[in-house]
Amino acid sequence: MKILAALLLFLSLPVAAATLEGRVVGVSDGDTITVLDRENVQHRIRLSAIDAPEKAQPFGNRSKEQLSKWIYNRTVLVEWNKRDRYGRIVGQVFIDGRDAGLEQVRAGMAWWYRDYSKEQTPEDLALYKKTEQAAIEGKLGLWRDAAPIPPWEWRRKRP
């Protein structure tokens, strides 16, 4: 009985996040980067909780440029616990203690990706929601458009 109780307790614990530190050597778009770790291994990283406009969408290039200006050739810390279907690490990327994904949302260069909000802590969920709302109200970045099309809808409509 004690073994069963211990097993149930273990299974109910959250999955521990892994941590990766390295230098950003590439920015593919407004939510995907390449990090070179200390062993000179490259890792493709998808910033969690956001979805940036695709390159062919309005603000797609500006979103990439915004992220590049801030993060390229800088050391980042990535906290992650999963990979996406393309094999990319999905995680929060921190630079100087600031969340790069949240900063993209703050600047109006990405959407808060609600479909994955269940994976966020309650604190992060509230913060991303509040930050996106402020960007919308301030008409920052992509929110200057009268009806910006979220990338997940834009991708669905593409052939």
PyMOL commands that set and color helices and strands:
alter all, ss='L'
color gray80, all
select helices_A, chain A and resi 2-12+60-71+100-106+114-119+122-137+141-144+151-157
alter helices_A, ss='H'
color red, helices_A
select strands_A, chain A and resi 18-29+32-37+42-47+50-51+75-83+89-95+98-99+111-112
alter strands_A, ss='S'
color yellow, strands_A
deselect
rebuild
show_as cartoon
